[in-house]
């Protein structure tokens, strides 16, 4: 098998190979008994994010992309996309709604967040498409000798964009912003069932030192 870091955006496969395209490499497997495939001399920096098998003789086309993750303050126009990411898992479907009649409730909540100087919603974008989000809340307090803490909530990455470091990028951004806003501690809460999220935060340096409780009012 031959592995190359990138490939041409328009590739016609001859009758000697199969190709698997992943986020980081192009893998070419020659048919048994046939010579090793030749790699084009010029390999442009192309973002190849699709994961698929292409049969021999087929043409695979992939567009150029900067593949640069950016994080910015969320806007009202982002709310529908954020809500969809919040909704798009087993727990989210129990508590969120993507129905048009509920849009006003989410937009009203977003407006309240915008008016609160201690509340921030950030989105991660990939090629100008919103692919992740989180909410950051600054909490002045008396404990820990008057320490100002930051609370991170609603961290989500779109399913189609996971595995590219977007969650880590968002988290690092939020930590840096919290430090800029005078916080010396950052906290978050993760549902017991989200074992993958537990591992993600532990790898990022967080420790599970508290047990959270919740009670609905009204």
N, C-alpha and C positions, 0 to 999 in steps of 0.2 A: 504494500500500500504506500502511496506517495502522499505526503502531507505538505501543503503550501499555505502560507498565511492569508493570501487573498487570491481572487481570480478575476477574470474579465467580466464586465457586467453583462455581456451577451456571449454566451458560450454554447456552441453546438458540439454535443458529445458524439464522437465517432463510435463505431461499433466495437470498441475494445475496452470500454470502461463503464463503471458506475460512479456516481459522484454523490457525496453526502456533504451538505453545507451546514455548518454550525456557526455559533457566534464568533469563533476564534480561528477556524481553520477550514480548509477545503480538502477533503480526503478523496483521492481517486483510487479506485481498485480495478486494476486491469482484469480482463477475463483470463481464465486459466490457459496457459500455454502461449499467450500473446505478449509482445514486448512491453516494457515499462513505458507509460505515456510520457510524452514530451511536454514540459512546462513552457508556456510562452515566455519569451525573454523579458517582456515588460509586464509587470504585475502592478496595476495601479492600486492606490489605497481605496478600496471599495468596502463599504459596510455591508456585510452579508449576514443578515440577522435571521433569515428564514431557516427553518429546520425541515428538510425534505429530501426525499430520494428522487432522483431523475433517472429514468430509464435510458439505456443506450440509444443514441440517435435523436433524443429529444433536445430542444433548445431551452436553456434556463436563462431568464433575463432578470437582472437585479439592478435597482437604481442606485445612484451615488447618494451618499448620506454623510453628514458630518459626524453622526453618532455621538454628539456632545450632549451630555446631560446638563441642564440648567435648572436652577431653582429661583423662583420669584414669588412675590406676594400674590395671593389669589385675587381674582376679580369676580364680579357677579356673573360674568359670562362663563366662568369655570364651574359654577355650582352644580350644574346638571352632570358634568363629568365626574366631579368629586362624589356626588351622591351615588352615582352608578358604581364607583369603586367601593364605597361603603356598603352598598347593597350586595355586591357580587361575591358573597361567600355564604356558607350555611347559616352562620349566626346573623349576618347582615340581612338576609332575606326574611328573618323573623321580626326585625325591628325597623327596617328602612322601607321606603317606597319610591319607586320610579314612575308612579302614575302621574300624569299631568296635573290632576286636581290637587296634588300635594306639593307642587312646585312652589307655590306662594309661601308655604310654611318654611321651607328651606331657605328661600331668598330672604324672608324676614329675619330668620336666625342669623344669616350671614351679615345682614345689615347691622344687627346688634353687635356682632363680633367686630365689624369695621369701626364702630363708634367707641369701642373699648380699647384704650391705649395699651392695656396689658394682654390683649388677646390677638393672636395672629394665625392666619391660615396660609400655608405655603404650598405651592405645587411644583413638582418636578416636570420638566418638559424634555422631550426627545424629538429633535427636528420640529419644534414648535407645537408638538402634540402633548397634551397633558397626560402623563403616565404614572403619576404618583402624587401623594398629598400627605400632609400632617397638620395638626393644630398645636400651637405653642402658646401656653398661658404663663404669665409671670405672676408669682405669688409672693408678695412681701409677707414676712412673718416674724414672730417674736422668738420662736424656738431656734435652737442652734445659734444663740447669741445674735438674734435679729437677722438671720440669714435670709436672703431673697432666693427663692427656689423657682425652678421652671418645671412645668408639667407638660409632657408630650402625650398627645392623644391622637386617635384616628389615623395612625400610620397605615397607608395603603399603597400598593403598587399594582397597576393593572396586570391581570393575569398574562396577557400577551407580551408583557415587557419584563417579566421577572427573570432573574438570573443574570442581570447585566450590571449589578452593583448600584441600582437606583435607590434602593432602600438605604444602603450605607451612605450614599451621597446626601440623601435627605436628612438622615440622622446627624451627620457631621455638620451640615449647614445649620440645623436647629441648635446643636450644641454651641457652635461659634456665635450664633445670634444671641443665645441666652447669656453667654459670657459677656458679650458686648453690652447687654442690658443690665449687667450688674449681678447676675446670678452666680452663686458659687456651688450650687447643687442642682441636679436635674433628676426628675422622677418620671416614671411611667407605669402603667398598669396593663397587664396582659391576661386575657382569659385563660383559665386553667387548661382548657382543651387545645390551646394553640402551642403545641410542643415545638413546632418549627420556629415560631416567633421567640419562644424561650431561648432556644439555641442561638438565634440571631443576636438577641440583646446581650446574652452572656458573652458571646464572641466580641461584641462591641465594648465590653468592659462593665456592663451592668450586673448587679447582683440582686437576687431575690431575697430581700431582707424583711419584707413586710407581707402581710396577707390583707387583701382588700375586701371591704364589705360594701354592700349597696342596698338601698331601700328606696322604693318608689313612693313619692308623695302625691296624694290625691288620686 
